[in-house]
Every structure is written in C-alpha cells, then in structure tokens.
C-alpha cells in the first residue's frame, strides 16, 4: 500500500492518495467539475489537462468555484 502524500489545498495541509489526477481529486472532494477552476503551484490548469495531470507531494492547489450572481 502506497504512503499518502501531503498537499496544500487552499492554504490548508491535507493528505491524499499518491498518483491521483486532478480529475480524481476534484471528484473525491465531491465538487462539480463544471464551474471549478484549479491552480497548482500558482499555475491555472486547463480542464482538458485534469485527467492527465498528477498531483505530487507538496503541491499547492487552489480550487475556485464559479458563483452566479447578479
């Protein structure tokens, strides 16, 4: 069994499984894929790259949710 890795999600430390893609990570957090933006280490990652971008130990991840308003 692989050891968990430590990442930073919106400036808070958390553990997660190694070898996870952004797609898997967002689904694990039970967030909608539509309307969610992700930055890793201060670089926005296009949604088309989520299935192939793997999270690694120490990554700083920022998640943003689009909010409708008027």
N, CA, C and O atoms as a Maestro MAE file, in Angstrom:
{
 s_m_m2io_version
 :::
 2.0.0
}

f_m_ct {
 s_m_title
 :::
 protein
 m_atom[280] {
  # First column is atom index #
  i_m_mmod_type
  r_m_x_coord
  r_m_y_coord
  r_m_z_coord
  i_m_residue_number
  s_m_chain_name
  s_m_pdb_residue_name
  s_m_pdb_atom_name
  i_m_atomic_number
  :::
  1 25 0.841 -1.186 0.000 1 A "UNK " " N  " 7
  2 3 0.000 0.000 0.000 1 A "UNK " " CA " 6
  3 2 0.886 1.249 0.000 1 A "UNK " " C  " 6
  4 15 1.839 1.348 0.773 1 A "UNK " " O  " 8
  5 25 0.563 2.173 -0.857 2 A "UNK " " N  " 7
  6 3 1.371 3.384 -1.003 2 A "UNK " " CA " 6
  7 2 1.129 4.337 0.173 2 A "UNK " " C  " 6
  8 15 0.042 4.381 0.750 2 A "UNK " " O  " 8
  9 25 2.151 5.079 0.501 3 A "UNK " " N  " 7
  10 3 2.060 6.077 1.553 3 A "UNK " " CA " 6
  11 2 1.330 7.295 1.005 3 A "UNK " " C  " 6
  12 15 1.491 7.660 -0.160 3 A "UNK " " O  " 8
  13 25 0.528 7.917 1.858 4 A "UNK " " N  " 7
  14 3 -0.168 9.134 1.432 4 A "UNK " " CA " 6
  15 2 0.828 10.264 1.256 4 A "UNK " " C  " 6
  16 15 1.906 10.276 1.850 4 A "UNK " " O  " 8
  17 25 0.434 11.212 0.421 5 A "UNK " " N  " 7
  18 3 1.254 12.396 0.211 5 A "UNK " " CA " 6
  19 2 0.583 13.582 0.894 5 A "UNK " " C  " 6
  20 15 -0.611 13.542 1.190 5 A "UNK " " O  " 8
  21 25 1.349 14.624 1.139 6 A "UNK " " N  " 7
  22 3 0.808 15.838 1.748 6 A "UNK " " CA " 6
  23 2 0.783 16.933 0.695 6 A "UNK " " C  " 6
  24 15 1.785 17.218 0.038 6 A "UNK " " O  " 8
  25 25 -0.384 17.535 0.553 7 A "UNK " " N  " 7
  26 3 -0.542 18.661 -0.357 7 A "UNK " " CA " 6
  27 2 -1.150 19.819 0.429 7 A "UNK " " C  " 6
  28 15 -1.565 19.661 1.577 7 A "UNK " " O  " 8
  29 25 -1.192 20.966 -0.202 8 A "UNK " " N  " 7
  30 3 -1.814 22.144 0.406 8 A "UNK " " CA " 6
  31 2 -3.014 22.511 -0.451 8 A "UNK " " C  " 6
  32 15 -2.866 22.828 -1.631 8 A "UNK " " O  " 8
  33 25 -4.196 22.471 0.136 9 A "UNK " " N  " 7
  34 3 -5.424 22.820 -0.572 9 A "UNK " " CA " 6
  35 2 -5.947 24.127 0.003 9 A "UNK " " C  " 6
  36 15 -6.332 24.193 1.170 9 A "UNK " " O  " 8
  37 25 -5.958 25.158 -0.819 10 A "UNK " " N  " 7
  38 3 -6.391 26.493 -0.369 10 A "UNK " " CA " 6
  39 2 -5.715 26.867 0.954 10 A "UNK " " C  " 6
  40 15 -6.369 27.313 1.897 10 A "UNK " " O  " 8
  41 25 -4.392 26.677 1.004 11 A "UNK " " N  " 7
  42 3 -3.543 27.038 2.140 11 A "UNK " " CA " 6
  43 2 -3.730 26.168 3.377 11 A "UNK " " C  " 6
  44 15 -3.272 26.546 4.456 11 A "UNK " " O  " 8
  45 25 -4.396 25.000 3.257 12 A "UNK " " N  " 7
  46 3 -4.524 24.089 4.383 12 A "UNK " " CA " 6
  47 2 -3.919 22.748 4.007 12 A "UNK " " C  " 6
  48 15 -4.185 22.212 2.931 12 A "UNK " " O  " 8
  49 25 -3.101 22.211 4.907 13 A "UNK " " N  " 7
  50 3 -2.446 20.940 4.675 13 A "UNK " " CA " 6
  51 2 -3.463 19.802 4.710 13 A "UNK " " C  " 6
  52 15 -4.367 19.790 5.545 13 A "UNK " " O  " 8
  53 25 -3.307 18.846 3.794 14 A "UNK " " N  " 7
  54 3 -4.146 17.655 3.822 14 A "UNK " " CA " 6
  55 2 -3.399 16.496 3.181 14 A "UNK " " C  " 6
  56 15 -2.477 16.696 2.391 14 A "UNK " " O  " 8
  57 25 -3.806 15.292 3.527 15 A "UNK " " N  " 7
  58 3 -3.213 14.090 2.953 15 A "UNK " " CA " 6
  59 2 -4.115 13.573 1.849 15 A "UNK " " C  " 6
  60 15 -5.337 13.705 1.913 15 A "UNK " " O  " 8
  61 25 -3.498 12.985 0.840 16 A "UNK " " N  " 7
  62 3 -4.280 12.349 -0.217 16 A "UNK " " CA " 6
  63 2 -3.478 11.195 -0.803 16 A "UNK " " C  " 6
  64 15 -2.284 11.048 -0.540 16 A "UNK " " O  " 8
  65 25 -4.154 10.392 -1.593 17 A "UNK " " N  " 7
  66 3 -3.515 9.249 -2.208 17 A "UNK " " CA " 6
  67 2 -2.508 9.709 -3.260 17 A "UNK " " C  " 6
  68 15 -2.753 10.689 -3.964 17 A "UNK " " O  " 8
  69 25 -1.384 9.013 -3.372 18 A "UNK " " N  " 7
  70 3 -0.424 9.347 -4.427 18 A "UNK " " CA " 6
  71 2 -0.963 8.935 -5.790 18 A "UNK " " C  " 6
  72 15 -1.880 8.120 -5.890 18 A "UNK " " O  " 8
  73 25 -0.389 9.500 -6.822 19 A "UNK " " N  " 7
  74 3 -0.734 9.152 -8.211 19 A "UNK " " CA " 6
  75 2 -2.152 9.561 -8.625 19 A "UNK " " C  " 6
  76 15 -2.683 9.039 -9.606 19 A "UNK " " O  " 8
  77 25 -2.756 10.477 -7.895 20 A "UNK " " N  " 7
  78 3 -4.095 10.949 -8.269 20 A "UNK " " CA " 6
  79 2 -3.999 12.034 -9.327 20 A "UNK " " C  " 6
  80 15 -3.097 12.871 -9.301 20 A "UNK " " O  " 8
  81 25 -4.935 12.005 -10.249 21 A "UNK " " N  " 7
  82 3 -5.031 13.097 -11.207 21 A "UNK " " CA " 6
  83 2 -5.910 14.194 -10.595 21 A "UNK " " C  " 6
  84 15 -6.608 13.970 -9.606 21 A "UNK " " O  " 8
  85 25 -5.860 15.356 -11.192 22 A "UNK " " N  " 7
  86 3 -6.727 16.446 -10.716 22 A "UNK " " CA " 6
  87 2 -8.189 16.026 -10.831 22 A "UNK " " C  " 6
  88 15 -8.991 16.300 -9.938 22 A "UNK " " O  " 8
  89 25 -8.530 15.365 -11.925 23 A "UNK " " N  " 7
  90 3 -9.901 14.907 -12.129 23 A "UNK " " CA " 6
  91 2 -10.361 14.041 -10.958 23 A "UNK " " C  " 6
  92 15 -11.440 14.262 -10.408 23 A "UNK " " O  " 8
  93 25 -9.550 13.061 -10.577 24 A "UNK " " N  " 7
  94 3 -9.889 12.171 -9.466 24 A "UNK " " CA " 6
  95 2 -9.983 12.948 -8.159 24 A "UNK " " C  " 6
  96 15 -10.872 12.697 -7.345 24 A "UNK " " O  " 8
  97 25 -9.073 13.884 -7.960 25 A "UNK " " N  " 7
  98 3 -9.048 14.666 -6.731 25 A "UNK " " CA " 6
  99 2 -10.306 15.519 -6.585 25 A "UNK " " C  " 6
  100 15 -10.908 15.554 -5.512 25 A "UNK " " O  " 8
  101 25 -10.702 16.199 -7.645 26 A "UNK " " N  " 7
  102 3 -11.903 17.045 -7.603 26 A "UNK " " CA " 6
  103 2 -13.143 16.182 -7.342 26 A "UNK " " C  " 6
  104 15 -14.019 16.572 -6.570 26 A "UNK " " O  " 8
  105 25 -13.218 15.017 -7.980 27 A "UNK " " N  " 7
  106 3 -14.371 14.127 -7.752 27 A "UNK " " CA " 6
  107 2 -14.367 13.583 -6.326 27 A "UNK " " C  " 6
  108 15 -15.430 13.422 -5.727 27 A "UNK " " O  " 8
  109 25 -13.181 13.298 -5.773 28 A "UNK " " N  " 7
  110 3 -13.070 12.818 -4.394 28 A "UNK " " CA " 6
  111 2 -13.595 13.859 -3.415 28 A "UNK " " C  " 6
  112 15 -14.186 13.513 -2.392 28 A "UNK " " O  " 8
  113 25 -13.381 15.131 -3.726 29 A "UNK " " N  " 7
  114 3 -13.868 16.209 -2.862 29 A "UNK " " CA " 6
  115 2 -15.350 16.475 -3.061 29 A "UNK " " C  " 6
  116 15 -15.930 17.335 -2.398 29 A "UNK " " O  " 8
  117 25 -15.961 15.732 -3.977 30 A "UNK " " N  " 7
  118 3 -17.389 15.858 -4.284 30 A "UNK " " CA " 6
  119 2 -17.744 17.263 -4.782 30 A "UNK " " C  " 6
  120 15 -18.774 17.832 -4.421 30 A "UNK " " O  " 8
  121 25 -16.867 17.792 -5.612 31 A "UNK " " N  " 7
  122 3 -17.116 19.097 -6.225 31 A "UNK " " CA " 6
  123 2 -17.558 18.894 -7.664 31 A "UNK " " C  " 6
  124 15 -17.124 17.945 -8.317 31 A "UNK " " O  " 8
  125 25 -18.406 19.763 -8.159 32 A "UNK " " N  " 7
  126 3 -18.789 19.652 -9.563 32 A "UNK " " CA " 6
  127 2 -17.611 20.027 -10.454 32 A "UNK " " C  " 6
  128 15 -16.897 20.992 -10.180 32 A "UNK " " O  " 8
  129 25 -17.418 19.269 -11.505 33 A "UNK " " N  " 7
  130 3 -16.320 19.573 -12.433 33 A "UNK " " CA " 6
  131 2 -16.640 20.864 -13.183 33 A "UNK " " C  " 6
  132 15 -15.774 21.713 -13.397 33 A "UNK " " O  " 8
  133 25 -17.902 20.985 -13.574 34 A "UNK " " N  " 7
  134 3 -18.346 22.189 -14.281 34 A "UNK " " CA " 6
  135 2 -18.318 23.366 -13.315 34 A "UNK " " C  " 6
  136 15 -18.879 23.283 -12.223 34 A "UNK " " O  " 8
  137 25 -17.679 24.449 -13.700 35 A "UNK " " N  " 7
  138 3 -17.647 25.644 -12.858 35 A "UNK " " CA " 6
  139 2 -16.524 25.656 -11.836 35 A "UNK " " C  " 6
  140 15 -16.469 26.553 -10.995 35 A "UNK " " O  " 8
  141 25 -15.622 24.673 -11.892 36 A "UNK " " N  " 7
  142 3 -14.492 24.624 -10.974 36 A "UNK " " CA " 6
  143 2 -13.211 24.936 -11.735 36 A "UNK " " C  " 6
  144 15 -12.992 24.427 -12.834 36 A "UNK " " O  " 8
  145 25 -12.375 25.769 -11.147 37 A "UNK " " N  " 7
  146 3 -11.063 26.072 -11.725 37 A "UNK " " CA " 6
  147 2 -10.001 25.605 -10.736 37 A "UNK " " C  " 6
  148 15 -10.197 25.666 -9.522 37 A "UNK " " O  " 8
  149 25 -8.871 25.137 -11.270 38 A "UNK " " N  " 7
  150 3 -7.804 24.607 -10.434 38 A "UNK " " CA " 6
  151 2 -6.481 25.265 -10.812 38 A "UNK " " C  " 6
  152 15 -6.157 25.418 -11.990 38 A "UNK " " O  " 8
  153 25 -5.729 25.648 -9.789 39 A "UNK " " N  " 7
  154 3 -4.355 26.118 -9.991 39 A "UNK " " CA " 6
  155 2 -3.457 25.232 -9.137 39 A "UNK " " C  " 6
  156 15 -3.761 24.957 -7.977 39 A "UNK " " O  " 8
  157 25 -2.349 24.790 -9.723 40 A "UNK " " N  " 7
  158 3 -1.349 24.030 -8.979 40 A "UNK " " CA " 6
  159 2 -0.059 24.841 -9.013 40 A "UNK " " C  " 6
  160 15 0.453 25.202 -10.073 40 A "UNK " " O  " 8
  161 25 0.445 25.110 -7.816 41 A "UNK " " N  " 7
  162 3 1.675 25.900 -7.682 41 A "UNK " " CA " 6
  163 2 1.583 27.210 -8.477 41 A "UNK " " C  " 6
  164 15 2.513 27.607 -9.179 41 A "UNK " " O  " 8
  165 25 0.435 27.855 -8.337 42 A "UNK " " N  " 7
  166 3 0.143 29.164 -8.924 42 A "UNK " " CA " 6
  167 2 0.048 29.147 -10.445 42 A "UNK " " C  " 6
  168 15 0.229 30.181 -11.088 42 A "UNK " " O  " 8
  169 25 -0.236 27.977 -11.027 43 A "UNK " " N  " 7
  170 3 -0.450 27.878 -12.478 43 A "UNK " " CA " 6
  171 2 -1.829 27.275 -12.721 43 A "UNK " " C  " 6
  172 15 -2.121 26.166 -12.274 43 A "UNK " " O  " 8
  173 25 -2.674 28.019 -13.438 44 A "UNK " " N  " 7
  174 3 -4.003 27.504 -13.774 44 A "UNK " " CA " 6
  175 2 -3.836 26.285 -14.673 44 A "UNK " " C  " 6
  176 15 -3.059 26.301 -15.628 44 A "UNK " " O  " 8
  177 25 -4.576 25.231 -14.352 45 A "UNK " " N  " 7
  178 3 -4.535 24.010 -15.155 45 A "UNK " " CA " 6
  179 2 -5.845 23.917 -15.927 45 A "UNK " " C  " 6
  180 15 -6.924 23.883 -15.336 45 A "UNK " " O  " 8
  181 25 -5.741 23.877 -17.245 46 A "UNK " " N  " 7
  182 3 -6.930 23.779 -18.094 46 A "UNK " " CA " 6
  183 2 -7.681 22.486 -17.791 46 A "UNK " " C  " 6
  184 15 -7.063 21.454 -17.530 46 A "UNK " " O  " 8
  185 25 -9.002 22.539 -17.824 47 A "UNK " " N  " 7
  186 3 -9.817 21.358 -17.542 47 A "UNK " " CA " 6
  187 2 -9.458 20.186 -18.448 47 A "UNK " " C  " 6
  188 15 -9.579 19.031 -18.041 47 A "UNK " " O  " 8
  189 25 -9.024 20.468 -19.656 48 A "UNK " " N  " 7
  190 3 -8.643 19.400 -20.580 48 A "UNK " " CA " 6
  191 2 -7.394 18.647 -20.109 48 A "UNK " " C  " 6
  192 15 -7.133 17.532 -20.561 48 A "UNK " " O  " 8
  193 25 -6.620 19.261 -19.197 49 A "UNK " " N  " 7
  194 3 -5.408 18.628 -18.673 49 A "UNK " " CA " 6
  195 2 -5.649 17.873 -17.365 49 A "UNK " " C  " 6
  196 15 -4.763 17.153 -16.905 49 A "UNK " " O  " 8
  197 25 -6.825 18.021 -16.761 50 A "UNK " " N  " 7
  198 3 -7.105 17.388 -15.482 50 A "UNK " " CA " 6
  199 2 -6.922 15.869 -15.488 50 A "UNK " " C  " 6
  200 15 -6.343 15.325 -14.548 50 A "UNK " " O  " 8
  201 25 -7.402 15.165 -16.528 51 A "UNK " " N  " 7
  202 3 -7.267 13.703 -16.491 51 A "UNK " " CA " 6
  203 2 -5.829 13.203 -16.574 51 A "UNK " " C  " 6
  204 15 -5.564 12.047 -16.245 51 A "UNK " " O  " 8
  205 25 -4.901 14.043 -17.004 52 A "UNK " " N  " 7
  206 3 -3.517 13.590 -17.170 52 A "UNK " " CA " 6
  207 2 -2.530 14.290 -16.234 52 A "UNK " " C  " 6
  208 15 -1.354 13.925 -16.206 52 A "UNK " " O  " 8
  209 25 -2.979 15.279 -15.476 53 A "UNK " " N  " 7
  210 3 -2.098 15.991 -14.548 53 A "UNK " " CA " 6
  211 2 -2.146 15.311 -13.185 53 A "UNK " " C  " 6
  212 15 -3.196 15.270 -12.543 53 A "UNK " " O  " 8
  213 25 -1.007 14.778 -12.744 54 A "UNK " " N  " 7
  214 3 -0.924 14.038 -11.487 54 A "UNK " " CA " 6
  215 2 -0.455 14.967 -10.373 54 A "UNK " " C  " 6
  216 15 0.485 15.743 -10.544 54 A "UNK " " O  " 8
  217 25 -1.125 14.874 -9.234 55 A "UNK " " N  " 7
  218 3 -0.778 15.650 -8.047 55 A "UNK " " CA " 6
  219 2 0.420 14.971 -7.371 55 A "UNK " " C  " 6
  220 15 0.448 13.750 -7.219 55 A "UNK " " O  " 8
  221 25 1.395 15.770 -6.975 56 A "UNK " " N  " 7
  222 3 2.577 15.218 -6.304 56 A "UNK " " CA " 6
  223 2 2.737 15.838 -4.913 56 A "UNK " " C  " 6
  224 15 2.168 16.886 -4.608 56 A "UNK " " O  " 8
  225 25 3.525 15.163 -4.086 57 A "UNK " " N  " 7
  226 3 3.759 15.598 -2.718 57 A "UNK " " CA " 6
  227 2 4.225 17.052 -2.686 57 A "UNK " " C  " 6
  228 15 5.133 17.438 -3.421 57 A "UNK " " O  " 8
  229 25 3.595 17.851 -1.829 58 A "UNK " " N  " 7
  230 3 3.990 19.239 -1.657 58 A "UNK " " CA " 6
  231 2 3.300 20.230 -2.579 58 A "UNK " " C  " 6
  232 15 3.495 21.438 -2.447 58 A "UNK " " O  " 8
  233 25 2.484 19.726 -3.525 59 A "UNK " " N  " 7
  234 3 1.777 20.648 -4.427 59 A "UNK " " CA " 6
  235 2 0.897 21.605 -3.637 59 A "UNK " " C  " 6
  236 15 0.287 21.231 -2.635 59 A "UNK " " O  " 8
  237 25 0.845 22.837 -4.104 60 A "UNK " " N  " 7
  238 3 -0.066 23.835 -3.550 60 A "UNK " " CA " 6
  239 2 -1.207 23.983 -4.543 60 A "UNK " " C  " 6
  240 15 -1.022 24.470 -5.659 60 A "UNK " " O  " 8
  241 25 -2.383 23.555 -4.120 61 A "UNK " " N  " 7
  242 3 -3.545 23.529 -5.004 61 A "UNK " " CA " 6
  243 2 -4.552 24.569 -4.537 61 A "UNK " " C  " 6
  244 15 -4.879 24.653 -3.353 61 A "UNK " " O  " 8
  245 25 -5.035 25.355 -5.482 62 A "UNK " " N  " 7
  246 3 -6.096 26.318 -5.200 62 A "UNK " " CA " 6
  247 2 -7.298 25.935 -6.047 62 A "UNK " " C  " 6
  248 15 -7.189 25.776 -7.263 62 A "UNK " " O  " 8
  249 25 -8.440 25.788 -5.398 63 A "UNK " " N  " 7
  250 3 -9.692 25.477 -6.101 63 A "UNK " " CA " 6
  251 2 -10.593 26.694 -6.040 63 A "UNK " " C  " 6
  252 15 -10.723 27.341 -5.001 63 A "UNK " " O  " 8
  253 25 -11.212 26.995 -7.172 64 A "UNK " " N  " 7
  254 3 -12.127 28.127 -7.265 64 A "UNK " " CA " 6
  255 2 -13.436 27.638 -7.824 64 A "UNK " " C  " 6
  256 15 -13.446 26.844 -8.765 64 A "UNK " " O  " 8
  257 25 -14.544 28.091 -7.269 65 A "UNK " " N  " 7
  258 3 -15.867 27.760 -7.772 65 A "UNK " " CA " 6
  259 2 -16.493 28.999 -8.367 65 A "UNK " " C  " 6
  260 15 -16.508 30.062 -7.746 65 A "UNK " " O  " 8
  261 25 -17.012 28.855 -9.581 66 A "UNK " " N  " 7
  262 3 -17.746 29.968 -10.200 66 A "UNK " " CA " 6
  263 2 -19.055 30.146 -9.441 66 A "UNK " " C  " 6
  264 15 -19.758 29.179 -9.148 66 A "UNK " " O  " 8
  265 25 -19.365 31.383 -9.133 67 A "UNK " " N  " 7
  266 3 -20.601 31.679 -8.415 67 A "UNK " " CA " 6
  267 2 -21.437 32.624 -9.257 67 A "UNK " " C  " 6
  268 15 -20.983 33.698 -9.652 67 A "UNK " " O  " 8
  269 25 -22.659 32.209 -9.524 68 A "UNK " " N  " 7
  270 3 -23.562 33.049 -10.305 68 A "UNK " " CA " 6
  271 2 -24.103 34.148 -9.414 68 A "UNK " " C  " 6
  272 15 -24.384 33.929 -8.236 68 A "UNK " " O  " 8
  273 25 -24.242 35.299 -9.973 69 A "UNK " " N  " 7
  274 3 -24.761 36.407 -9.177 69 A "UNK " " CA " 6
  275 2 -25.327 37.472 -10.098 69 A "UNK " " C  " 6
  276 15 -25.260 37.355 -11.322 69 A "UNK " " O  " 8
  277 25 -25.865 38.475 -9.514 70 A "UNK " " N  " 7
  278 3 -26.429 39.491 -10.363 70 A "UNK " " CA " 6
  279 2 -26.645 40.733 -9.690 70 A "UNK " " C  " 6
  280 15 -27.123 41.690 -10.298 70 A "UNK " " O  " 8
  :::
 }
 m_bond[279] {
  # First column is bond index #
  i_m_from
  i_m_to
  i_m_order
  :::
  1 1 2 1
  2 2 3 1
  3 3 4 2
  4 3 5 1
  5 5 6 1
  6 6 7 1
  7 7 8 2
  8 7 9 1
  9 9 10 1
  10 10 11 1
  11 11 12 2
  12 11 13 1
  13 13 14 1
  14 14 15 1
  15 15 16 2
  16 15 17 1
  17 17 18 1
  18 18 19 1
  19 19 20 2
  20 19 21 1
  21 21 22 1
  22 22 23 1
  23 23 24 2
  24 23 25 1
  25 25 26 1
  26 26 27 1
  27 27 28 2
  28 27 29 1
  29 29 30 1
  30 30 31 1
  31 31 32 2
  32 31 33 1
  33 33 34 1
  34 34 35 1
  35 35 36 2
  36 35 37 1
  37 37 38 1
  38 38 39 1
  39 39 40 2
  40 39 41 1
  41 41 42 1
  42 42 43 1
  43 43 44 2
  44 43 45 1
  45 45 46 1
  46 46 47 1
  47 47 48 2
  48 47 49 1
  49 49 50 1
  50 50 51 1
  51 51 52 2
  52 51 53 1
  53 53 54 1
  54 54 55 1
  55 55 56 2
  56 55 57 1
  57 57 58 1
  58 58 59 1
  59 59 60 2
  60 59 61 1
  61 61 62 1
  62 62 63 1
  63 63 64 2
  64 63 65 1
  65 65 66 1
  66 66 67 1
  67 67 68 2
  68 67 69 1
  69 69 70 1
  70 70 71 1
  71 71 72 2
  72 71 73 1
  73 73 74 1
  74 74 75 1
  75 75 76 2
  76 75 77 1
  77 77 78 1
  78 78 79 1
  79 79 80 2
  80 79 81 1
  81 81 82 1
  82 82 83 1
  83 83 84 2
  84 83 85 1
  85 85 86 1
  86 86 87 1
  87 87 88 2
  88 87 89 1
  89 89 90 1
  90 90 91 1
  91 91 92 2
  92 91 93 1
  93 93 94 1
  94 94 95 1
  95 95 96 2
  96 95 97 1
  97 97 98 1
  98 98 99 1
  99 99 100 2
  100 99 101 1
  101 101 102 1
  102 102 103 1
  103 103 104 2
  104 103 105 1
  105 105 106 1
  106 106 107 1
  107 107 108 2
  108 107 109 1
  109 109 110 1
  110 110 111 1
  111 111 112 2
  112 111 113 1
  113 113 114 1
  114 114 115 1
  115 115 116 2
  116 115 117 1
  117 117 118 1
  118 118 119 1
  119 119 120 2
  120 119 121 1
  121 121 122 1
  122 122 123 1
  123 123 124 2
  124 123 125 1
  125 125 126 1
  126 126 127 1
  127 127 128 2
  128 127 129 1
  129 129 130 1
  130 130 131 1
  131 131 132 2
  132 131 133 1
  133 133 134 1
  134 134 135 1
  135 135 136 2
  136 135 137 1
  137 137 138 1
  138 138 139 1
  139 139 140 2
  140 139 141 1
  141 141 142 1
  142 142 143 1
  143 143 144 2
  144 143 145 1
  145 145 146 1
  146 146 147 1
  147 147 148 2
  148 147 149 1
  149 149 150 1
  150 150 151 1
  151 151 152 2
  152 151 153 1
  153 153 154 1
  154 154 155 1
  155 155 156 2
  156 155 157 1
  157 157 158 1
  158 158 159 1
  159 159 160 2
  160 159 161 1
  161 161 162 1
  162 162 163 1
  163 163 164 2
  164 163 165 1
  165 165 166 1
  166 166 167 1
  167 167 168 2
  168 167 169 1
  169 169 170 1
  170 170 171 1
  171 171 172 2
  172 171 173 1
  173 173 174 1
  174 174 175 1
  175 175 176 2
  176 175 177 1
  177 177 178 1
  178 178 179 1
  179 179 180 2
  180 179 181 1
  181 181 182 1
  182 182 183 1
  183 183 184 2
  184 183 185 1
  185 185 186 1
  186 186 187 1
  187 187 188 2
  188 187 189 1
  189 189 190 1
  190 190 191 1
  191 191 192 2
  192 191 193 1
  193 193 194 1
  194 194 195 1
  195 195 196 2
  196 195 197 1
  197 197 198 1
  198 198 199 1
  199 199 200 2
  200 199 201 1
  201 201 202 1
  202 202 203 1
  203 203 204 2
  204 203 205 1
  205 205 206 1
  206 206 207 1
  207 207 208 2
  208 207 209 1
  209 209 210 1
  210 210 211 1
  211 211 212 2
  212 211 213 1
  213 213 214 1
  214 214 215 1
  215 215 216 2
  216 215 217 1
  217 217 218 1
  218 218 219 1
  219 219 220 2
  220 219 221 1
  221 221 222 1
  222 222 223 1
  223 223 224 2
  224 223 225 1
  225 225 226 1
  226 226 227 1
  227 227 228 2
  228 227 229 1
  229 229 230 1
  230 230 231 1
  231 231 232 2
  232 231 233 1
  233 233 234 1
  234 234 235 1
  235 235 236 2
  236 235 237 1
  237 237 238 1
  238 238 239 1
  239 239 240 2
  240 239 241 1
  241 241 242 1
  242 242 243 1
  243 243 244 2
  244 243 245 1
  245 245 246 1
  246 246 247 1
  247 247 248 2
  248 247 249 1
  249 249 250 1
  250 250 251 1
  251 251 252 2
  252 251 253 1
  253 253 254 1
  254 254 255 1
  255 255 256 2
  256 255 257 1
  257 257 258 1
  258 258 259 1
  259 259 260 2
  260 259 261 1
  261 261 262 1
  262 262 263 1
  263 263 264 2
  264 263 265 1
  265 265 266 1
  266 266 267 1
  267 267 268 2
  268 267 269 1
  269 269 270 1
  270 270 271 1
  271 271 272 2
  272 271 273 1
  273 273 274 1
  274 274 275 1
  275 275 276 2
  276 275 277 1
  277 277 278 1
  278 278 279 1
  279 279 280 2
  :::
 }
}
